[in-house]
Structures are given as structure tokens and as C-alpha cells.
């Protein structure tokens, strides 16, 4: 069987970008809970609106394959921010089923990291720029 790396990258882009986009769309109803967490941590509450960039803009770039590496970098930043701000107590724990405490966030982070290094492949909207 022949390898089809570009199809594999497309599937990865759909999985990582599409599933994270759903998280971002859910936050369109408001980010007041994020503002509260930021305030408790001594950070400015306006940073909560960054979730729209990291969970909507970045995933959309990944999904369509336009500046995929840039979109992945945005998602990586957001995932790390969420991991250390919201889920820091769970980083070194296992959940009730034996999985990592931040398993889903870890999958988003590592999937975006893979796309950051590979780019979007030939089945992307844009393929000629260094951020593709």
C-alpha cells in the first residue's frame, strides 16, 4: 500500500482543527468564567478574549489549510495557557479511567505541535508560504 502523507495530514487537520473549533464556538456565548479565573490569578481579564483567537481563528486556519503552521502555533499557545492556568492541578494526575488528567488538552497540544512541524500538506488551501 502506498503512503499518502497528505491525506493523513488532512485527516489530522480536520480532527485537531474541527474538534477545537467546537470548543471555541461554545465560548461565543461569553467568557466571563475565563475572566474570573484570570482575575484570581492576577492577570488582566481582557486576556479572556484571546480564547477566540486560540480556539476559533487558529483552528479555522488549520481546517482550511491556510497558514497551517501559524494556526498550529496559535493553538499550541492557547493549549499551554489553558493547561497552566486552568488545569495545572491535573497535569501530573491520572483520571478515574487511568488516562492523563489533561488527556484531551494534551491531544490538542500534541496534534497542533505535529502540524506545526509538518505543515498542512498538499491538500491545503495554501502550500507555498513558509507558514503553510
GROMACS elastic network, one bead per residue, 0.5 to 0.9 nm:
[ bonds ]
;  ai    aj funct       b0    kb
    3     6     6  0.88739   500
    3     8     6  0.89695   500
    4     7     6  0.55014   500
    4     8     6  0.64552   500
    4     9     6  0.88477   500
    5     9     6  0.61495   500
    5    10     6  0.86125   500
    5   121     6  0.75643   500
    6     9     6  0.50275   500
    6    10     6  0.61875   500
    6    11     6  0.86782   500
    6   120     6  0.77248   500
    6   122     6  0.56970   500
    6   123     6  0.60662   500
    6   124     6  0.87718   500
    7    11     6  0.62605   500
    7    12     6  0.86199   500
    7   121     6  0.79693   500
    7   122     6  0.84475   500
    7   123     6  0.70125   500
    8    11     6  0.51424   500
    8    12     6  0.62131   500
    8    13     6  0.85963   500
    8   121     6  0.87414   500
    9    13     6  0.60139   500
    9    14     6  0.85618   500
    9   115     6  0.77257   500
    9   118     6  0.82455   500
    9   119     6  0.81366   500
    9   120     6  0.60674   500
    9   121     6  0.60021   500
    9   122     6  0.87445   500
    9   123     6  0.81017   500
   10    13     6  0.50021   500
   10    14     6  0.61770   500
   10    15     6  0.85842   500
   10    63     6  0.81710   500
   10    65     6  0.82989   500
   10   120     6  0.69218   500
   10   121     6  0.71811   500
   10   122     6  0.86952   500
   10   123     6  0.64188   500
   10   124     6  0.74732   500
   11    14     6  0.51335   500
   11    15     6  0.61335   500
   11    16     6  0.85885   500
   12    15     6  0.51035   500
   12    16     6  0.59708   500
   12    17     6  0.80604   500
   12   111     6  0.72797   500
   12   112     6  0.89379   500
   12   115     6  0.80165   500
   12   120     6  0.89510   500
   13    16     6  0.53702   500
   13    17     6  0.54847   500
   13    18     6  0.75168   500
   13    59     6  0.84670   500
   13    62     6  0.57366   500
   13    63     6  0.54585   500
   13    64     6  0.82236   500
   13    65     6  0.76720   500
   13    68     6  0.85259   500
   13   111     6  0.84578   500
   13   112     6  0.84832   500
   13   115     6  0.76214   500
   13   120     6  0.71685   500
   14    17     6  0.53717   500
   14    18     6  0.51559   500
   14    19     6  0.77213   500
   14    62     6  0.77464   500
   14    63     6  0.54981   500
   14    64     6  0.85480   500
   15    18     6  0.53925   500
   15    19     6  0.58247   500
   15    20     6  0.82661   500
   15    63     6  0.85241   500
   15   111     6  0.87933   500
   16    19     6  0.56098   500
   16    20     6  0.61153   500
   16    21     6  0.84368   500
   16    59     6  0.74011   500
   16    62     6  0.79834   500
   16    63     6  0.81216   500
   16   107     6  0.82706   500
   16   108     6  0.60516   500
   16   109     6  0.89792   500
   16   111     6  0.62972   500
   16   112     6  0.69047   500
   17    20     6  0.53779   500
   17    21     6  0.59471   500
   17    22     6  0.88139   500
   17    55     6  0.86965   500
   17    56     6  0.87357   500
   17    58     6  0.76912   500
   17    60     6  0.64493   500
   17    61     6  0.79676   500
   17    62     6  0.55076   500
   17    63     6  0.51751   500
   17    64     6  0.89038   500
   17    71     6  0.89305   500
   17    72     6  0.87376   500
   17    75     6  0.89163   500
   17   108     6  0.86537   500
   17   112     6  0.84370   500
   18    21     6  0.51041   500
   18    22     6  0.66069   500
   18    59     6  0.66934   500
   18    60     6  0.78005   500
   18    62     6  0.85479   500
   18    63     6  0.65093   500
   19    22     6  0.53696   500
   19    23     6  0.69876   500
   19    59     6  0.84364   500
   19   108     6  0.86818   500
   20    23     6  0.51660   500
   20    24     6  0.65098   500
   20    25     6  0.88157   500
   20    55     6  0.59771   500
   20    56     6  0.76354   500
   20    59     6  0.63392   500
   20    75     6  0.86595   500
   20   108     6  0.74022   500
   21    25     6  0.61252   500
   21    26     6  0.86034   500
   21    55     6  0.56784   500
   21    56     6  0.52864   500
   21    57     6  0.83564   500
   21    58     6  0.84684   500
   21    59     6  0.56015   500
   21    60     6  0.70834   500
   22    25     6  0.51057   500
   22    26     6  0.62506   500
   22    27     6  0.88532   500
   22    55     6  0.81821   500
   22    56     6  0.82612   500
   23    26     6  0.52689   500
   23    27     6  0.67433   500
   23    55     6  0.66281   500
   23    56     6  0.82418   500
   24    27     6  0.52187   500
   24    28     6  0.69278   500
   24    51     6  0.70716   500
   24    52     6  0.62589   500
   24    53     6  0.86853   500
   24    54     6  0.79856   500
   24    56     6  0.51746   500
   24    57     6  0.89237   500
   24    59     6  0.88232   500
   25    28     6  0.53285   500
   25    29     6  0.81487   500
   25    52     6  0.83853   500
   25    55     6  0.79026   500
   25    56     6  0.69508   500
   26    29     6  0.65861   500
   26    30     6  0.84794   500
   27    30     6  0.54615   500
   27    31     6  0.61447   500
   27    51     6  0.80771   500
   27    52     6  0.77936   500
   27    55     6  0.88604   500
   28    31     6  0.76081   500
   28    52     6  0.79760   500
   30    33     6  0.80521   500
   30    34     6  0.89383   500
   31    34     6  0.52857   500
   31    35     6  0.63595   500
   31    36     6  0.88388   500
   31    48     6  0.63152   500
   31    49     6  0.71099   500
   31    51     6  0.82486   500
   32    36     6  0.62602   500
   32    37     6  0.87773   500
   32    45     6  0.87707   500
   32    48     6  0.78709   500
   33    36     6  0.51331   500
   33    37     6  0.64803   500
   33    38     6  0.87900   500
   33    48     6  0.87576   500
   34    37     6  0.50928   500
   34    38     6  0.61964   500
   34    39     6  0.85920   500
   34    45     6  0.78529   500
   34    47     6  0.86904   500
   34    48     6  0.55681   500
   34    49     6  0.87174   500
   34    51     6  0.88357   500
   34    86     6  0.88267   500
   35    38     6  0.51181   500
   35    39     6  0.61467   500
   35    40     6  0.86571   500
   35    43     6  0.88927   500
   35    44     6  0.79833   500
   35    46     6  0.71437   500
   35    47     6  0.75636   500
   35    48     6  0.53930   500
   35    49     6  0.85574   500
   36    39     6  0.51030   500
   36    40     6  0.62143   500
   36    41     6  0.86794   500
   36    45     6  0.72734   500
   36    48     6  0.89730   500
   37    40     6  0.51160   500
   37    41     6  0.63329   500
   37    42     6  0.87710   500
   37    43     6  0.85978   500
   37    45     6  0.83963   500
   37    48     6  0.89791   500
   37    85     6  0.78243   500
   37    86     6  0.75125   500
   38    41     6  0.50752   500
   38    42     6  0.62761   500
   38    44     6  0.64257   500
   38    45     6  0.56644   500
   38    46     6  0.87777   500
   38    47     6  0.76446   500
   38    48     6  0.73472   500
   38    85     6  0.79091   500
   39    42     6  0.50033   500
   39    43     6  0.54556   500
   39    44     6  0.63341   500
   39    45     6  0.59027   500
   40    43     6  0.75368   500
   41    44     6  0.88837   500
   41    85     6  0.79123   500
   42    45     6  0.88103   500
   43    46     6  0.87306   500
   43    47     6  0.77233   500
   44    47     6  0.60237   500
   44    48     6  0.83089   500
   45    48     6  0.58051   500
   45    49     6  0.83287   500
   46    49     6  0.59290   500
   46    50     6  0.79109   500
   47    50     6  0.54267   500
   47    51     6  0.79255   500
   48    51     6  0.59270   500
   48    52     6  0.83514   500
   49    52     6  0.57828   500
   49    53     6  0.76129   500
   50    53     6  0.52001   500
   50    54     6  0.62928   500
   50    55     6  0.84198   500
   50    78     6  0.81082   500
   51    54     6  0.50243   500
   51    55     6  0.55575   500
   51    56     6  0.76340   500
   51    78     6  0.70807   500
   52    55     6  0.53665   500
   52    56     6  0.52239   500
   52    57     6  0.66886   500
   52    58     6  0.87529   500
   53    56     6  0.55452   500
   53    58     6  0.61781   500
   53    59     6  0.87587   500
   53    74     6  0.74529   500
   53    75     6  0.84674   500
   53    78     6  0.84714   500
   54    57     6  0.62238   500
   54    58     6  0.53536   500
   54    59     6  0.74278   500
   54    71     6  0.82424   500
   54    74     6  0.54544   500
   54    75     6  0.51129   500
   54    76     6  0.81881   500
   54    77     6  0.73754   500
   54    78     6  0.51523   500
   54    79     6  0.80350   500
   55    58     6  0.61720   500
   55    59     6  0.61340   500
   55    60     6  0.85780   500
   55    74     6  0.85324   500
   55    75     6  0.67997   500
   55    78     6  0.74243   500
   56    59     6  0.54533   500
   56    60     6  0.60510   500
   56    61     6  0.86839   500
   57    60     6  0.51805   500
   57    61     6  0.62774   500
   57    62     6  0.87357   500
   57    71     6  0.72900   500
   57    74     6  0.83348   500
   57    75     6  0.89355   500
   58    61     6  0.52378   500
   58    62     6  0.63634   500
   58    63     6  0.87307   500
   58    68     6  0.83022   500
   58    70     6  0.74723   500
   58    72     6  0.64143   500
   58    73     6  0.78766   500
   58    74     6  0.54880   500
   58    75     6  0.57110   500
   59    63     6  0.59994   500
   59    64     6  0.87031   500
   59    68     6  0.88375   500
   59    71     6  0.62714   500
   59    72     6  0.75333   500
   59    74     6  0.85242   500
   59    75     6  0.70613   500
   60    63     6  0.50146   500
   60    64     6  0.62861   500
   60    65     6  0.82329   500
   60    66     6  0.84540   500
   60    71     6  0.76283   500
   61    64     6  0.56252   500
   61    65     6  0.58212   500
   61    66     6  0.51510   500
   61    67     6  0.62008   500
   61    68     6  0.57765   500
   61    69     6  0.87290   500
   61    70     6  0.78272   500
   61    71     6  0.52020   500
   61    72     6  0.81909   500
   62    66     6  0.65718   500
   62    67     6  0.73020   500
   62    69     6  0.77535   500
   62    70     6  0.83923   500
   62    71     6  0.55223   500
   62    72     6  0.66583   500
   62   112     6  0.87692   500
   62   115     6  0.84228   500
   62   120     6  0.73264   500
   62   124     6  0.88583   500
   63    66     6  0.79663   500
   63    68     6  0.80484   500
   63   120     6  0.89686   500
   63   124     6  0.84776   500
   64    67     6  0.88992   500
   64    68     6  0.81206   500
   64   120     6  0.89182   500
   64   124     6  0.62691   500
   64   125     6  0.58773   500
   64   126     6  0.85279   500
   65    68     6  0.51879   500
   65    69     6  0.89283   500
   65    71     6  0.88543   500
   65   119     6  0.84454   500
   65   120     6  0.55416   500
   65   121     6  0.80353   500
   65   123     6  0.76332   500
   65   126     6  0.61345   500
   65   127     6  0.79613   500
   65   132     6  0.71719   500
   66    69     6  0.85602   500
   66    70     6  0.86199   500
   66    71     6  0.81213   500
   66   120     6  0.79637   500
   66   124     6  0.67356   500
   66   125     6  0.54058   500
   66   126     6  0.50722   500
   66   127     6  0.77361   500
   66   131     6  0.83259   500
   66   132     6  0.62541   500
   67    70     6  0.53234   500
   67    71     6  0.63054   500
   67    72     6  0.86586   500
   67   119     6  0.81372   500
   67   120     6  0.80194   500
   67   125     6  0.86994   500
   67   126     6  0.69174   500
   67   127     6  0.81277   500
   67   129     6  0.73912   500
   67   130     6  0.80520   500
   68    71     6  0.50370   500
   68    72     6  0.60322   500
   68    73     6  0.85230   500
   68   115     6  0.70972   500
   68   116     6  0.71955   500
   68   119     6  0.57407   500
   68   120     6  0.54198   500
   68   124     6  0.84303   500
   68   126     6  0.84842   500
   68   131     6  0.63832   500
   69    73     6  0.60656   500
   69    74     6  0.85883   500
   69   112     6  0.84011   500
   69   113     6  0.88015   500
   69   115     6  0.62921   500
   69   117     6  0.72506   500
   69   118     6  0.78820   500
   69   119     6  0.54314   500
   69   120     6  0.73741   500
   69   130     6  0.82563   500
   69   131     6  0.50024   500
   69   132     6  0.55291   500
   70    73     6  0.50227   500
   70    74     6  0.62608   500
   70    75     6  0.86792   500
   70   116     6  0.73741   500
   70   131     6  0.56395   500
   70   132     6  0.74620   500
   71    74     6  0.50925   500
   71    75     6  0.62690   500
   71    76     6  0.86419   500
   71   112     6  0.83077   500
   71   115     6  0.89981   500
   71   116     6  0.81588   500
   71   131     6  0.86946   500
   72    75     6  0.50027   500
   72    76     6  0.60531   500
   72    77     6  0.85985   500
   72   109     6  0.87790   500
   72   111     6  0.84882   500
   72   113     6  0.66228   500
   72   114     6  0.84825   500
   72   115     6  0.61961   500
   72   116     6  0.53251   500
   72   119     6  0.87413   500
   73    76     6  0.50225   500
   73    77     6  0.62379   500
   73    78     6  0.86696   500
   73   112     6  0.72050   500
   73   113     6  0.74732   500
   73   115     6  0.88300   500
   73   116     6  0.63253   500
   74    77     6  0.52363   500
   74    78     6  0.63360   500
   74    79     6  0.86874   500
   74   112     6  0.88665   500
   75    78     6  0.50516   500
   75    79     6  0.60039   500
   75    80     6  0.85101   500
   75   108     6  0.79473   500
   75   109     6  0.72131   500
   75   112     6  0.64783   500
   75   113     6  0.87212   500
   76    79     6  0.51186   500
   76    80     6  0.61113   500
   76    81     6  0.84705   500
   76   108     6  0.79609   500
   76   109     6  0.54476   500
   76   110     6  0.81218   500
   76   112     6  0.61194   500
   76   113     6  0.66644   500
   76   116     6  0.88081   500
   77    80     6  0.52894   500
   77    81     6  0.60963   500
   77    82     6  0.86244   500
   77   109     6  0.86633   500
   78    81     6  0.50180   500
   78    82     6  0.60759   500
   78    83     6  0.84222   500
   78   109     6  0.87427   500
   79    82     6  0.51198   500
   79    83     6  0.59385   500
   79    84     6  0.86146   500
   79   105     6  0.64563   500
   79   106     6  0.79660   500
   79   108     6  0.72304   500
   79   109     6  0.57936   500
   80    84     6  0.61556   500
   80    85     6  0.83351   500
   80   105     6  0.86862   500
   80   109     6  0.74448   500
   81    84     6  0.54508   500
   81    85     6  0.58394   500
   81    86     6  0.79938   500
   82    85     6  0.51585   500
   82    86     6  0.52714   500
   82    87     6  0.65787   500
   82    88     6  0.83778   500
   82   105     6  0.83446   500
   83    86     6  0.58069   500
   83    88     6  0.57394   500
   83    90     6  0.85260   500
   83    91     6  0.74807   500
   83   102     6  0.75201   500
   83   105     6  0.72644   500
   83   106     6  0.85488   500
   84    87     6  0.58804   500
   84    89     6  0.84036   500
   84    91     6  0.82871   500
   85    88     6  0.61266   500
   86    89     6  0.80742   500
   87    90     6  0.53673   500
   87    91     6  0.66442   500
   87   101     6  0.84110   500
   87   102     6  0.70336   500
   88    91     6  0.54748   500
   88    92     6  0.83255   500
   88   102     6  0.89080   500
   89    92     6  0.72818   500
   89    93     6  0.77770   500
   89   101     6  0.87676   500
   90    93     6  0.51384   500
   90    94     6  0.76136   500
   90    95     6  0.84911   500
   90   100     6  0.81196   500
   90   102     6  0.61787   500
   91    94     6  0.84068   500
   91   100     6  0.75595   500
   91   101     6  0.59672   500
   91   102     6  0.59936   500
   92   100     6  0.77097   500
   92   101     6  0.70836   500
   92   102     6  0.86667   500
   93    99     6  0.85441   500
   93   100     6  0.62350   500
   93   101     6  0.51189   500
   93   102     6  0.81918   500
   94    97     6  0.76502   500
   94    98     6  0.53750   500
   94    99     6  0.52889   500
   94   102     6  0.83260   500
   94   103     6  0.89216   500
   95    98     6  0.53513   500
   95    99     6  0.53259   500
   95   100     6  0.59797   500
   95   102     6  0.83830   500
   95   103     6  0.87265   500
   96    99     6  0.74139   500
   96   101     6  0.87395   500
   97   100     6  0.88740   500
   98   101     6  0.85542   500
   99   102     6  0.83546   500
   99   103     6  0.65772   500
  100   104     6  0.85847   500
  100   106     6  0.84210   500
  101   104     6  0.85453   500
  102   105     6  0.54055   500
  102   106     6  0.58888   500
  102   107     6  0.86662   500
  103   107     6  0.62348   500
  103   108     6  0.87583   500
  104   107     6  0.51072   500
  104   108     6  0.63779   500
  104   109     6  0.85994   500
  105   108     6  0.51088   500
  105   109     6  0.60748   500
  105   110     6  0.85938   500
  106   110     6  0.59927   500
  106   111     6  0.82890   500
  107   110     6  0.52330   500
  107   111     6  0.57974   500
  107   112     6  0.83120   500
  108   111     6  0.51861   500
  108   112     6  0.60112   500
  108   113     6  0.84235   500
  109   112     6  0.52824   500
  109   113     6  0.60941   500
  109   114     6  0.87222   500
  110   114     6  0.61337   500
  110   115     6  0.86377   500
  111   114     6  0.51294   500
  111   115     6  0.63915   500
  111   116     6  0.86266   500
  112   115     6  0.50451   500
  112   116     6  0.60456   500
  112   117     6  0.87775   500
  113   117     6  0.65130   500
  113   118     6  0.87398   500
  114   117     6  0.53779   500
  114   118     6  0.61712   500
  114   119     6  0.81892   500
  115   119     6  0.51383   500
  115   120     6  0.65129   500
  116   119     6  0.57510   500
  116   120     6  0.84899   500
  116   131     6  0.86369   500
  116   132     6  0.89105   500
  118   121     6  0.73996   500
  118   132     6  0.88843   500
  119   127     6  0.83758   500
  119   130     6  0.87862   500
  119   131     6  0.74351   500
  119   132     6  0.53554   500
  120   123     6  0.72555   500
  120   124     6  0.58753   500
  120   125     6  0.87892   500
  120   126     6  0.83651   500
  120   127     6  0.74345   500
  120   132     6  0.61094   500
  121   124     6  0.60828   500
  121   126     6  0.89830   500
  121   127     6  0.69796   500
  121   132     6  0.80490   500
  122   125     6  0.83344   500
  122   126     6  0.81361   500
  122   127     6  0.62578   500
  123   126     6  0.85197   500
  123   127     6  0.83150   500
  124   127     6  0.64002   500
  124   132     6  0.84044   500
  126   129     6  0.72681   500
  126   132     6  0.63395   500
  127   130     6  0.83213   500
  127   131     6  0.86289   500
  127   132     6  0.53788   500
  128   131     6  0.84642   500
  128   132     6  0.66519   500
  129   132     6  0.52968   500
